[in-house]
Amino acid sequence: MVQDTPDVEGVLFGQDGLADGLKPGSVVVDMSSISPIATKEFARKLEALGVKMLDAPVSGGQVGAEQATLSIMVGGQPEVFEQVKPYFELMGKNIVHIGINGDGQTCKVANQIVVALTIEAVGEALLFASKAGADPGKVRQALLGGFAQSRILDLHGERMIGRSFNPGFRIKLHQKDLNLALQAARNLGLSLPNTATAQELFNAVAAQGGSDLDHSAMVLALEALANHKLGM
């Protein structure tokens, strides 16, 4: 698992890369979060060498990794997935074979879209409540008992109210993931207007020196637009 698409390409095909030493029949498992398009190309290059590949990005963060409860989204041939699945089970609980190579990365991008837009929705809702004079902590507590409840409202809502933005999942990493989403959308001829808005809010926080804050710090950009800070 490395940080970005060029890093995976370097590890696989750069000078003294893995591809130079892999034997036919080997399996490469990439658990990074990178471009689905590039992943398909990497898989094709490895296939030409007789090497199989699985893309298996994860969700669940540091806590999920420490507790072996990661969600693992896998792209690649079904028989290769079954071969490697016992190793995935040592790291995660929700392990899903999505489809062909690149589909695991596509699923991870979709995950990051949902997370970013939900963070934005929670931030807007709590900011609205606070600006209207209600206690955002009690509003959050009430919402957690209804249809609006979510893990992001629970964990990140608490962070927003308590202004605790230690990562977590850094804004700069979520910016990278949403950039992948928007690039892929352009290639597909697809509009993702709310994803683009979420990216701009992350950009605004990053421009103020917040790149290494937890992604729940998106609320700081919403606060600046509202000229109002959340607080108990």
N, C-alpha and C positions, 0 to 999 in steps of 0.2 A: 504494500500500500504506500503510494507516494502522492505528492500533492496535486499534480496537474498533468494534462495530456502530454506536453513535451517531455516531462520527467519519465512517464511510462515509455514513450518512444525511445528515449535515451537508454533506459534500462534494457529494453528488448533489442534494439537495433543499432545503438550507438557503438562507439569504439569499445571493443571487448564486451559487447552486450551479450545477453543470454542467448540470443539466436545463434551466436557463433559456436556455442557449446552444447546446445540441446540435441538429444538423440531423438530420432523418429519414435513416436509412441509416447513421448513426454506430454505432460499437461501443464500449461501455464494458467495460473489463477490470478487475475488482477482485481484487487479489492479497493482500488482507488476510485474516486468519483471524477470521471473524465468524459470527454466527448463521445456520444454514441456513434457518431459517424467515423471518427478515428478508430474507435474500438473495432468496428466492422473491418476496417482496412488492416489493422494489426492482426486480426484473426485470419484474414485471407493470406497474409504473408506467412504466418506461422503454419497454416494448413499446407502451404506449398512446401514446407520443410518436413511435413509429416507430423507436426506438433498440434495438439488440440489446445483450445483456449476457452476459459470461462471468464466472463466479466461478472464480478460479484460485489458491487458496492454495498455499503451498509448504512443503516440508520440506527440511532440509539445513543450516540455520543460516548463520552468517556465512561459514564456510569454503565451503559450497556456493555462496553468492552470489558470493564472490570468485573462485571457480574455475569458475563457470558450470556447476555440476553439480547444481543443485537438482532435486528431484522436484516436479513441478507437476501438481496434481490439478484437472481442469477440468470445470465444469458449464456447460451451454448447448447451443444448437443445433449439430449436427455440422458444418453448412456454415460457421457462424461460427467454430467451432474450427479448421477447416482454413484459413480465411482468416488467422487470427491465429497459427497454429502456427509459421511461420517466425520470429516474434519470440520465442516461447517457447523455440525451439531455441537462441537466443543466450544464454539464461539457464540452461537446464537440460538434463539428459540423459534422465531418466525422465519423460516427458510423456504423461499418460494422460487421454483423454476419458472421464469417468466416466458422464455421463448428462445429465439436464436441469438447469436452473438450480437451485442449492442442493446438488446432488450433489457438487460439488467441495468445498464446505464440510463436508458430511457425511463425506466421506472424510478431510478434515483432522482433524475431531473424532475419528474412529476411529483415526487415526494417533497422536493425542495420548493416547488411552486406552492403546494398546499401549505407547507410550513410558513413560508414568507407571507402569503396572503392572510393566513390565520393570525400571525403576529400583528399584521397591520390592522385586521378587524378588531382584535382584542385591544390594541392601543387606542383605536378610534372610540370604541365603546366606553372604555374606562375614562378616557379624556372627556368625552361627552358628559358622562355622569358627574365627573369632578367639576367641570365648568358649570354645570347646572346646579351645583350646590350639594349633590349627594355624596355620601362617603364611598369612595371607590372600592375600599376594602369590603364593605358590606354588600355593595353591588356585585362584586366578584363572587362573594360567598353565596349570594342568592342565585347567580347565574350558574354556578357549579351544580346546583340541584335541578337544573332544567335542561331543555333541549340544546341550549348553547354551550353546555359543558364540553370541555376538551382538555387534553393534557397541557396544551399551550396556555389556555386560560388559567389553569391551575398553577403551573410552574412559572411561566413567563409573566402572567398577570401579577403574581406575587413579586417577581423581580421588578416589574415596572413601578408598582406602588411603593416598594421598599427602596427603589433606586439602587439596586444591587446588580451591576452589569459585568461582574467578573465572568469570563468565559469558563465553561460553556462552549458554545459553537461561535467562533469569531465572525464578525460581520464580513471581513475580507474573504472568508471562505464561502459565505453565502452569496456574496457578490459574484464570485467565480462561478458558482453553480447556476445562478440566474442568468449569467452571461451565456453559459452553455444552452440554457433553455431558449433564450432569445435568438441565439445563432441558429439553433435547430429549427425554431419556428420560422425564421426567414427562409431557410432552405426548403421548408415544407409549404411555404406560402400561407402561413398561419399567423393570425394576429393574437397576441397575448397582452392586451392593454393593461390589465391589472398587475401582471407580472412586471411589466415595464415600469409601472408606478412604484411598485415595491422596490425595484432596483434603484430608482431615483431617490427614494427615501434612504436606502442604505448608503447611496453615494453621498447624500447630504450629511449623514452622520460621519462617514469616513473623511469628508472634506474638513470637518472640524476636529480631526485627530482621533476619531473613534473606531478606526479599522480593527483594532484588537479587542474591542468590547464585545460582549455577548450579543447575539443578534436580536435579543429582546430590546436592545437599546435603540432599535428603530423608532421607538416611542419618542425619543429625543427630537427627531425631525418633526414629528407630529406636534409636539409641544411648542416647537419654535413657530410653526405655522399658526398655532392657536394662541400664542403668547400667553400660555397657561401651563403650569407644571402640575403633574399628578402629585398627590400626597395624601396621607391619612388626615 
